[in-house]
Amino acid sequence: MNDTFYQAVEASRIAARDHIDVQRRKLDEQYFTPARVARLMSGMFTAGLLEHYDVLDPCCGVGNLAAAM
């Protein structure tokens, strides 16, 4: 994983979170997954077992799960 890229994605997550009013986020049910959770989830994959992986990021947001993969 490229830490510089991942840090940029995390900065985007924080900026997006801070840009939207807390009450609006609650009303729209918007939650921005913290970096430590994305890294934990990506760590649940065992590399090398398959030749090809398809990963569905159900929340997508700023893409921090994809960046952690």
C-alpha positions as CSV (number, residue, x, y, z in Angstrom):
1,M,0.0,0.0,0.0
2,N,1.3,3.5,-0.9
3,D,1.1,5.4,2.4
4,T,1.2,8.8,0.7
5,F,-1.8,7.9,-1.4
6,Y,-3.6,6.4,1.6
7,Q,-2.9,9.5,3.6
8,A,-4.4,11.7,0.8
9,V,-7.5,9.5,0.8
10,E,-7.8,9.9,4.6
11,A,-7.5,13.6,4.3
12,S,-10.3,13.6,1.7
13,R,-12.5,11.6,4.1
14,I,-11.9,14.1,6.9
15,A,-12.6,17.1,4.6
16,A,-15.8,15.5,3.3
17,R,-16.9,14.7,6.8
18,D,-16.2,18.2,8.1
19,H,-17.8,19.9,5.1
20,I,-21.2,18.4,5.8
21,D,-23.2,19.5,8.8
22,V,-23.5,16.8,11.5
23,Q,-27.3,17.0,11.6
24,R,-27.4,16.6,7.8
25,R,-25.1,13.6,7.9
26,K,-27.4,12.0,10.5
27,L,-30.5,12.7,8.4
28,D,-28.8,11.3,5.3
29,E,-27.2,8.5,7.3
30,Q,-23.8,9.4,6.0
31,Y,-20.9,7.8,7.9
32,F,-17.3,8.1,6.8
33,T,-15.3,5.0,7.7
34,P,-12.1,5.9,9.7
35,A,-8.7,4.8,8.2
36,R,-8.1,2.3,11.0
37,V,-11.4,0.5,10.3
38,A,-10.6,0.4,6.5
39,R,-7.1,-1.0,7.3
40,L,-8.6,-3.6,9.6
41,M,-11.1,-4.7,7.0
42,S,-8.5,-4.9,4.2
43,G,-6.3,-7.0,6.6
44,M,-9.0,-9.7,6.6
45,F,-8.1,-10.7,3.0
46,T,-5.4,-13.3,2.6
47,A,-3.3,-12.4,-0.4
48,G,-2.2,-15.2,-2.7
49,L,-5.0,-17.6,-2.2
50,L,-6.7,-16.6,-5.5
51,E,-5.4,-15.2,-8.8
52,H,-8.1,-12.6,-9.0
53,Y,-10.1,-10.7,-6.3
54,D,-13.3,-8.8,-6.8
55,V,-13.9,-6.4,-3.9
56,L,-17.2,-4.6,-3.3
57,D,-16.9,-1.5,-1.3
58,P,-20.5,-1.1,-0.1
59,C,-20.1,2.5,1.0
60,C,-17.6,3.8,-1.5
61,G,-17.4,7.3,-0.1
62,V,-13.9,8.6,-0.7
63,G,-12.6,5.1,-1.4
64,N,-10.5,4.5,1.7
65,L,-11.3,0.7,1.8
66,A,-10.2,0.4,-1.8
67,A,-7.1,2.5,-1.0
68,A,-6.3,0.2,1.9
69,M,-6.5,-2.9,-0.3
